Amino acid sequence: MALNGAGQPCPSSVSIPFYLNIQNPTLTLVTILGFVKNPPESWLYMDLALATSTEPFAQPARLLSLRACQVRSEDSEEVSSGESIVLDQQTLMRELQVAIEEENYTQAAKIRDRLKVLQEDSKASVLATNARFYNAFRKGDLAAMQSLWEKSDNVCCVHPGASGVLGYDDVMESWELVWMNYDFPLDIELKNIRVHFRGDLGYVTCVEFVRTKGRSWGAQFVTNVFEKIDGRWFISIHHASPVDL
């Protein structure tokens, strides 16, 4: 046990159990916002709301050892090396809660910044995969389309006005059948693009306008669901429903 200058136990070396239990998500959110003092429109509010908006669940206790006595001063330099450290969003959220509960606001601010960077990277990656999907769609590039989909029996594709197609092989065959009626390249325009994600799952919603030679624009409301596997985002669901605008 670490001792302070008075010979008393240093509270920072005490190991405390931390339970990720959001049976009362509203209380959790309000408590965290009260400590951090961020406005409701901040990214932290949005992500904590997302993290606590799921059904109530509880994970086993995780014993976290907090050693604030060993934390460097605010003006000390961050350790910067060539190592690439991948930090899971949920792990960072737990660390943020612990730092706030311990009133270690310097550490909380650092974790918050790392969370923001992680989220921006995930957002950009999901949007980039969505763009590659539409590039393959526009060109009728089956090989590119095959590389973008998760190779699973659980993937699903719903083409406009059709029932759902399940399984990787059948989904790829469905694209071949759909493209038989098209002349490439297609004109595709996307509007109202929105991206959402949490951990290794993300989805994009948009209004898709597709036009081929000799045909007028057709509008669909689209939901594309992505899953991150081994560090790469793959599409697992494409659902396009015709809309009248």
C-alpha positions as CSV (number, residue, x, y, z in Angstrom):
1,M,0.0,0.0,0.0
2,A,1.4,3.4,-0.9
3,L,1.8,6.0,1.9
4,N,1.6,9.7,1.7
5,G,3.9,12.2,3.4
6,A,2.1,11.8,6.8
7,G,2.5,8.1,6.8
8,Q,-1.1,7.5,6.0
9,P,-2.5,5.2,3.2
10,C,-2.7,7.0,-0.1
11,P,-6.4,6.8,-1.2
12,S,-5.3,6.6,-4.8
13,S,-3.8,3.1,-4.4
14,V,-7.1,1.6,-3.2
15,S,-8.7,-0.8,-5.6
16,I,-12.4,-0.4,-5.9
17,P,-15.0,-2.5,-7.7
18,F,-16.8,-0.7,-10.6
19,Y,-20.1,-2.0,-11.8
20,L,-21.2,-1.2,-15.3
21,N,-24.9,-1.3,-14.3
22,I,-27.3,1.1,-16.0
23,Q,-30.5,0.0,-14.4
24,N,-31.0,3.8,-13.9
25,P,-29.6,5.4,-17.1
26,T,-31.1,8.8,-16.4
27,L,-29.3,9.0,-13.0
28,T,-26.1,7.9,-14.6
29,L,-26.3,10.4,-17.3
30,V,-27.2,13.3,-15.1
31,T,-24.5,12.4,-12.6
32,I,-21.8,12.4,-15.3
33,L,-23.0,15.6,-16.9
34,G,-23.1,17.2,-13.5
35,F,-19.4,16.5,-13.0
36,V,-18.1,17.3,-16.4
37,K,-20.4,20.3,-16.8
38,N,-20.9,19.9,-20.6
39,P,-23.8,21.4,-22.4
40,P,-26.5,19.0,-23.6
41,E,-25.5,19.6,-27.3
42,S,-22.0,18.4,-26.6
43,W,-20.7,15.1,-28.1
44,L,-20.3,13.7,-24.6
45,Y,-24.1,14.2,-23.9
46,M,-25.0,12.5,-27.2
47,D,-22.7,9.5,-26.7
48,L,-23.6,9.0,-23.1
49,A,-27.2,9.1,-24.0
50,L,-26.5,6.5,-26.7
51,A,-24.5,4.3,-24.3
52,T,-27.3,4.4,-21.7
53,S,-30.3,4.2,-24.0
54,T,-30.3,0.4,-24.4
55,E,-32.3,-2.0,-22.3
56,P,-31.1,-2.4,-18.7
57,F,-28.3,-4.8,-18.3
58,A,-25.5,-5.5,-15.8
59,Q,-22.0,-6.8,-16.4
60,P,-20.0,-8.6,-13.8
61,A,-18.0,-6.4,-11.5
62,R,-14.7,-5.2,-12.8
63,L,-12.0,-4.5,-10.3
64,L,-10.2,-1.3,-11.3
65,S,-7.1,-0.3,-9.6
66,L,-6.8,3.4,-9.4
67,R,-3.5,5.0,-8.6
68,A,-4.0,8.7,-8.8
69,C,-0.8,9.3,-6.7
70,Q,1.1,8.1,-9.7
71,V,-0.7,10.3,-12.2
72,R,1.6,12.9,-13.8
73,S,1.0,16.6,-13.3
74,E,-1.2,18.5,-15.7
75,D,1.6,20.2,-17.5
76,S,3.6,17.0,-18.1
77,E,4.0,15.7,-21.6
78,E,2.0,12.8,-22.9
79,V,4.1,9.8,-23.7
80,S,4.3,9.8,-27.5
81,S,5.7,6.8,-29.3
82,G,5.3,5.0,-32.6
83,E,3.1,2.4,-31.0
84,S,-0.5,2.3,-32.2
85,I,-2.8,1.7,-29.2
86,V,-6.4,0.7,-30.1
87,L,-8.8,1.8,-27.3
88,D,-12.2,0.3,-27.2
89,Q,-15.0,2.9,-26.8
90,Q,-16.7,1.1,-24.0
91,T,-13.4,0.7,-22.0
92,L,-12.8,4.5,-22.4
93,M,-16.4,5.2,-21.2
94,R,-15.8,3.1,-18.1
95,E,-12.4,4.9,-17.5
96,L,-14.2,8.2,-17.9
97,Q,-16.8,7.4,-15.3
98,V,-14.1,6.3,-12.8
99,A,-12.1,9.4,-13.4
100,I,-15.2,11.6,-12.8
101,E,-16.2,9.7,-9.7
102,E,-12.7,10.2,-8.3
103,E,-12.9,13.9,-9.3
104,N,-9.8,13.5,-11.5
105,Y,-10.9,16.0,-14.0
106,T,-7.5,16.3,-15.7
107,Q,-7.6,12.6,-16.5
108,A,-11.3,12.8,-17.5
109,A,-10.5,15.5,-20.0
110,K,-7.7,13.4,-21.6
111,I,-10.0,10.4,-21.9
112,R,-12.7,12.6,-23.3
113,D,-10.3,13.8,-26.0
114,R,-9.3,10.2,-26.9
115,L,-12.9,9.2,-27.1
116,K,-13.6,12.1,-29.5
117,V,-10.7,11.1,-31.8
118,L,-11.9,7.4,-31.7
119,Q,-15.4,8.4,-32.6
120,E,-14.3,10.7,-35.5
121,D,-12.2,7.9,-36.9
122,S,-15.1,5.4,-36.7
123,K,-17.5,7.9,-38.3
124,A,-15.1,8.5,-41.2
125,S,-14.5,4.8,-41.6
126,V,-18.3,4.0,-41.8
127,L,-18.9,6.8,-44.3
128,A,-15.9,5.6,-46.4
129,T,-17.3,2.1,-46.5
130,N,-20.7,3.4,-47.5
131,A,-19.1,5.5,-50.3
132,R,-17.3,2.4,-51.6
133,F,-20.6,0.5,-51.6
134,Y,-22.2,3.1,-53.8
135,N,-19.2,3.3,-56.0
136,A,-19.5,-0.5,-56.6
137,F,-23.3,0.0,-57.2
138,R,-22.7,2.9,-59.6
139,K,-20.2,0.8,-61.7
140,G,-21.9,-2.5,-61.4
141,D,-18.7,-3.9,-60.0
142,L,-19.5,-7.3,-58.6
143,A,-16.0,-8.0,-57.3
144,A,-16.0,-4.8,-55.4
145,M,-19.5,-5.5,-54.0
146,Q,-18.4,-8.9,-52.9
147,S,-15.4,-7.5,-51.0
148,L,-17.6,-5.1,-49.1
149,W,-20.1,-7.5,-47.7
150,E,-19.7,-9.6,-44.5
151,K,-19.3,-13.2,-45.6
152,S,-22.0,-14.6,-43.4
153,D,-25.3,-16.4,-43.6
154,N,-26.9,-13.6,-41.5
155,V,-26.5,-10.8,-44.0
156,C,-29.6,-9.4,-45.5
157,C,-30.4,-7.3,-48.6
158,V,-33.8,-5.8,-49.4
159,H,-34.0,-4.4,-52.9
160,P,-36.8,-1.8,-53.6
161,G,-40.2,-3.5,-53.8
162,A,-38.8,-7.0,-53.1
163,S,-38.6,-9.3,-50.2
164,G,-35.4,-9.8,-48.2
165,V,-32.6,-11.9,-49.5
166,L,-30.6,-13.7,-46.8
167,G,-27.0,-15.1,-46.8
168,Y,-23.9,-13.9,-48.6
169,D,-24.1,-16.1,-51.7
170,D,-27.8,-15.3,-52.4
171,V,-27.2,-11.6,-51.7
172,M,-24.4,-11.5,-54.3
173,E,-26.6,-13.3,-56.8
174,S,-29.4,-10.8,-56.2
175,W,-27.1,-8.0,-57.2
176,E,-26.2,-9.7,-60.4
177,L,-29.9,-10.1,-61.2
178,V,-30.8,-6.5,-60.4
179,W,-27.9,-5.2,-62.5
180,M,-29.1,-7.2,-65.6
181,N,-31.7,-4.4,-66.1
182,Y,-29.2,-1.5,-65.9
183,D,-26.9,0.3,-68.2
184,F,-23.7,1.4,-66.5
185,P,-22.5,3.6,-65.1
186,L,-25.5,4.7,-63.1
187,D,-26.2,8.2,-61.9
188,I,-26.6,7.9,-58.1
189,E,-27.2,10.9,-55.8
190,L,-27.5,10.6,-52.0
191,K,-29.2,13.1,-49.8
192,N,-29.9,13.5,-46.0
193,I,-27.0,11.2,-45.1
194,R,-26.8,10.4,-41.4
195,V,-24.3,8.1,-39.7
196,H,-24.7,6.5,-36.3
197,F,-22.4,3.9,-34.5
198,R,-21.6,2.3,-31.2
199,G,-18.6,0.1,-30.8
200,D,-18.3,-2.4,-33.7
201,L,-21.8,-1.6,-35.2
202,G,-22.8,1.3,-37.3
203,Y,-25.5,2.3,-39.8
204,V,-26.1,5.0,-42.4
205,T,-29.5,6.3,-43.4
206,C,-30.0,8.3,-46.6
207,V,-32.3,9.0,-49.5
208,E,-31.0,7.4,-52.6
209,F,-31.7,8.6,-56.1
210,V,-30.8,6.3,-58.9
211,R,-31.1,6.9,-62.6
212,T,-30.0,4.9,-65.7
213,K,-30.1,5.7,-69.4
214,G,-33.7,6.4,-70.6
215,R,-35.2,6.3,-67.1
216,S,-36.3,8.9,-64.6
217,W,-34.9,9.2,-61.1
218,G,-36.2,6.6,-58.6
219,A,-36.0,7.5,-54.9
220,Q,-35.5,5.1,-52.1
221,F,-35.0,5.5,-48.3
222,V,-32.0,3.4,-47.5
223,T,-30.6,1.9,-44.3
224,N,-27.1,0.4,-44.6
225,V,-25.8,-1.5,-41.5
226,F,-22.1,-2.1,-41.0
227,E,-20.1,-4.3,-38.7
228,K,-16.5,-3.9,-37.8
229,I,-14.6,-7.2,-38.1
230,D,-10.8,-7.5,-37.5
231,G,-10.5,-3.7,-37.8
232,R,-12.4,-3.3,-41.0
233,W,-16.0,-2.3,-41.6
234,F,-18.3,-4.6,-43.7
235,I,-21.9,-4.1,-44.8
236,S,-24.3,-6.6,-43.3
237,I,-27.7,-5.2,-44.2
238,H,-28.9,-3.1,-47.1
239,H,-32.6,-2.1,-47.0
240,A,-34.0,0.2,-49.8
241,S,-37.7,1.2,-49.7
242,P,-39.3,3.2,-52.5
243,V,-40.6,6.6,-51.5
244,D,-42.6,9.3,-53.3
245,L,-41.0,12.8,-52.9
